[in-house]
Amino acid sequence: MSEADANTDAPEEQRTEDEREQEDVQESSRLQAKTVYAVIQREGEEELERPVASLWWSGVAAGIAISTSVVAQGVLHAELPDTGWRPALESFGYCFGFVIVILGRLQLFTENTITPVLPLMADYSHRTLGLTARLWSLVFIANLVGTFVAAAFADFAGLATPEQLTAFQEISRHAIMDKTAREVLTHGIPAGFYVAALVWMLPSSKGFEIWVIIIMTYLIALGGFTHVIAGSMEAFLLLIDGQIGIGKTIAGFILPALIGNVIGGTALFSLLAYAQVREEIDEE
């Protein structure tokens, strides 16, 4: 090869090395905040346009699946010895239902305290507001139907052994009956914040999603924070067994937990997430 040919090939070889270096940097660097925002915004826009039937059945499936958290906790509670470290270990079971729901792409209400809200903040319109209200109401009711079905099957259909059912109810009493409505609301705020933070973290955690889910939901369980959908399974178990009435179920748990989760997920995390990227989005 002539010297001229070598000189001609050198820039092409250098260019290829530069491109490879840029690709390595892009692969190893974290996603920028505005990129994460754009990913979640796009997902939110897609969810807002889904048919009613799709949202409904996905929400019912999520309610049934999230009940796995209570089941797993109860099974661990029944099997582990009554020691000081049992609550810390049995709380790990709380993660199971969230792993199924989130990796299964099912509709969980508390995920929707951030996902459809970002499109609404970025481009407010009466249509988007209406679609958000439709999504929230459909998914919330569908989730509750799912957890009620799961609680009824656990109690009436004999899917749980008497020992397991007793463990489910013992865990539920601690979560529902030992808290006032005000405490339920207050403890619901960090739970809503952590679930929204979990949704925010997922786009940056490719290949490690399951660990992000486990870490954040284990924190919710270990801290005794209140999640309205997972907790509704516990409330329905006690309601079906006659240990609490419909007033305590709705006014004493579901409504205050709902308010707390919305405050933590939407009023706190979503607004902060939008505030940190607002100027960058406006510039574009």
C-alpha positions in Angstrom: 0.0 0.0 0.0 1.3 3.5 -0.9 2.0 6.2 1.6 -0.9 8.2 0.1 -3.3 5.3 0.6 -2.1 5.0 4.3 -2.8 8.7 4.9 -6.2 8.3 3.3 -7.1 5.4 5.6 -5.8 7.0 8.8 -8.7 9.5 9.2 -11.3 6.8 8.6 -9.6 4.6 11.2 -9.4 7.5 13.7 -13.0 8.4 13.0 -14.1 4.8 13.8 -12.2 4.9 17.1 -13.8 8.1 18.1 -17.2 6.8 17.3 -16.5 3.7 19.4 -15.3 5.9 22.3 -18.5 8.0 22.1 -20.6 4.8 22.1 -18.8 3.5 25.2 -19.4 6.8 27.0 -23.1 6.8 26.1 -23.5 3.2 27.3 -21.7 3.8 30.6 -23.2 7.2 31.4 -26.5 7.7 33.3 -29.5 9.0 31.5 -30.1 12.7 31.9 -33.1 13.9 33.9 -34.8 15.3 30.9 -34.3 12.0 29.1 -35.9 10.1 31.9 -38.7 12.6 31.9 -39.2 12.1 28.2 -39.3 8.3 28.5 -42.0 8.4 31.3 -43.9 11.1 29.5 -44.1 9.0 26.4 -45.3 6.0 28.4 -47.9 8.2 30.1 -49.2 9.4 26.7 -49.5 5.8 25.5 -51.4 4.8 28.7 -53.8 7.7 28.4 -54.9 6.5 24.9 -55.5 2.9 25.9 -59.0 1.5 25.5 -61.3 1.4 28.6 -61.5 -2.4 28.5 -57.7 -2.7 28.4 -57.2 -0.4 31.4 -60.0 -2.2 33.3 -58.8 -5.8 32.9 -55.1 -4.8 33.4 -56.2 -3.0 36.6 -58.1 -6.0 37.9 -55.1 -8.3 37.1 -52.8 -5.9 39.0 -55.1 -6.0 42.0 -55.0 -9.7 42.1 -51.3 -9.8 41.5 -50.4 -7.2 44.1 -52.2 -9.4 46.7 -49.2 -11.7 46.4 -47.4 -9.2 48.6 -49.8 -10.0 51.5 -49.8 -13.7 50.7 -45.9 -13.9 50.7 -45.7 -11.9 53.9 -48.3 -14.2 55.5 -46.5 -17.4 54.4 -43.2 -16.1 55.8 -44.9 -15.0 59.0 -46.4 -18.4 59.5 -43.2 -20.3 58.8 -40.7 -18.1 60.7 -40.1 -18.4 64.4 -41.5 -15.6 66.6 -38.3 -13.7 67.1 -37.3 -10.0 67.0 -36.0 -10.3 63.5 -39.1 -12.0 62.0 -40.7 -8.7 60.8 -37.6 -7.7 59.0 -37.5 -11.0 57.1 -41.2 -11.4 56.4 -41.3 -7.8 55.0 -39.2 -9.2 52.1 -42.4 -11.0 51.0 -44.0 -7.6 50.4 -41.8 -7.1 47.3 -43.2 -10.1 45.4 -46.5 -8.6 44.3 -44.8 -5.4 43.1 -42.3 -7.4 41.0 -45.2 -9.3 39.3 -47.2 -6.1 38.6 -44.4 -3.8 37.5 -42.4 -6.3 35.3 -45.7 -7.7 34.0 -46.7 -4.2 32.9 -50.0 -4.3 34.7 -51.9 -1.1 35.7 -51.3 -0.2 39.3 -52.8 3.0 40.6 -49.8 4.3 42.5 -47.6 4.0 39.4 -50.2 6.3 37.7 -49.6 9.1 40.3 -46.6 10.0 38.1 -46.8 8.3 34.7 -49.9 10.1 33.2 -49.3 13.3 35.3 -46.1 14.2 33.4 -47.9 14.6 30.0 -50.5 16.7 31.8 -47.9 19.0 33.3 -46.0 19.3 30.0 -49.0 20.1 27.9 -52.1 20.9 29.9 -55.4 20.6 28.1 -59.0 19.7 29.1 -58.7 16.6 27.0 -55.5 15.4 28.8 -57.1 16.2 32.1 -60.2 14.2 31.2 -58.1 11.2 30.0 -56.1 11.4 33.3 -59.2 11.4 35.4 -60.5 8.4 33.3 -57.3 6.5 33.8 -57.1 7.2 37.5 -60.7 6.3 38.3 -60.8 3.1 36.1 -57.5 1.8 37.4 -58.2 2.6 41.1 -61.6 0.8 41.0 -60.2 -2.1 39.0 -57.4 -2.5 41.5 -59.8 -2.6 44.4 -62.0 -5.2 42.6 -58.9 -7.3 42.1 -57.8 -7.2 45.7 -61.3 -7.9 46.9 -61.5 -11.0 44.7 -58.1 -12.2 46.0 -59.2 -11.7 49.6 -62.5 -13.5 49.0 -60.7 -16.4 47.4 -58.2 -16.7 50.2 -61.0 -16.7 52.8 -63.9 -18.6 51.1 -62.3 -20.8 48.5 -59.8 -22.5 50.8 -56.7 -21.4 48.8 -54.9 -20.7 52.1 -54.5 -23.1 55.0 -56.1 -22.1 58.3 -52.6 -21.3 59.6 -51.8 -19.2 56.6 -55.1 -17.4 56.8 -54.5 -16.6 60.4 -51.1 -15.2 59.5 -52.7 -13.0 56.8 -55.2 -11.6 59.2 -52.5 -11.0 61.9 -50.4 -9.0 59.5 -53.6 -7.2 58.3 -54.6 -6.2 61.8 -51.2 -4.7 62.5 -51.4 -2.7 59.2 -55.1 -1.6 59.5 -56.4 -1.7 63.0 -53.4 -0.4 64.8 -53.4 2.9 62.9 -55.8 5.9 63.0 -57.0 7.4 59.7 -54.6 10.3 60.2 -51.7 7.8 60.7 -52.7 6.0 57.5 -52.7 9.2 55.6 -49.4 10.3 57.0 -47.7 7.0 56.3 -49.2 6.9 52.8 -47.2 10.0 51.8 -43.7 8.3 51.8 -45.2 5.2 50.2 -46.6 7.3 47.3 -43.2 9.1 47.0 -41.2 5.9 46.9 -43.4 4.3 44.3 -43.1 7.4 42.1 -39.4 7.4 42.7 -39.3 3.7 41.6 -41.1 4.6 38.4 -38.6 7.4 37.8 -35.6 5.1 38.4 -36.7 2.3 36.0 -35.6 3.8 32.7 -32.1 4.2 34.1 -31.9 0.6 35.5 -32.0 -1.6 32.4 -31.1 -5.1 33.4 -31.5 -4.3 37.1 -35.2 -3.5 37.3 -36.0 -6.3 39.7 -33.5 -5.0 42.3 -34.8 -1.5 42.1 -38.3 -2.8 42.7 -37.2 -4.9 45.6 -35.2 -2.2 47.3 -37.9 0.5 47.1 -40.9 -1.8 48.1 -38.9 -3.5 50.8 -38.3 0.0 52.3 -42.1 0.6 52.2 -42.8 -2.7 54.0 -40.0 -2.3 56.6 -41.0 1.3 57.4 -44.7 0.3 57.9 -45.7 2.8 55.2 -49.2 2.6 53.7 -49.9 1.6 50.1 -53.6 1.9 49.3 -53.8 -1.0 46.9 -51.7 -3.6 48.7 -53.2 -2.5 51.9 -56.8 -2.8 50.6 -56.2 -6.6 50.4 -55.5 -6.5 54.1 -58.5 -4.4 54.8 -60.8 -6.7 52.7 -59.5 -9.7 54.5 -60.6 -8.2 57.9 -63.9 -7.0 56.4 -64.8 -10.4 55.0 -63.9 -12.0 58.4 -66.1 -9.5 60.2 -63.2 -7.9 62.2 -63.8 -4.4 60.8 -66.8 -2.7 59.3 -67.3 -1.0 55.9 -66.8 2.4 57.5 -63.3 1.5 58.9 -62.4 -0.1 55.6 -63.3 2.9 53.5 -63.0 6.0 55.8 -60.4 4.5 58.1 -58.1 3.1 55.5 -58.8 3.3 51.8 -59.6 7.0 51.5 -56.8 8.3 53.8 -54.3 5.9 52.1 -55.4 7.1 48.7 -54.9 10.8 49.7 -51.5 10.1 51.2 -50.3 8.2 48.2 -51.5 10.9 45.8 -49.8 13.6 47.9 -46.5 11.7 48.0 -46.6 10.5 44.3 -48.1 13.5 42.5 -48.0 16.6 44.8 -44.4 15.9 45.9 -42.4 13.7 43.5 -44.1 14.4 40.2 -44.0 18.2 40.8 -40.3 18.0 41.8 -39.5 15.9 38.8 -41.2 18.3 36.5 -39.6 21.4 38.2 -36.0 20.1 37.7 -36.4 19.7 33.9 -39.0 22.4 33.1 -36.5 25.0 31.8 -34.6 22.4 29.7 -37.8 21.3 28.1 -38.9 24.9 27.4 -35.6 25.6 25.7 -36.2 22.7 23.3 
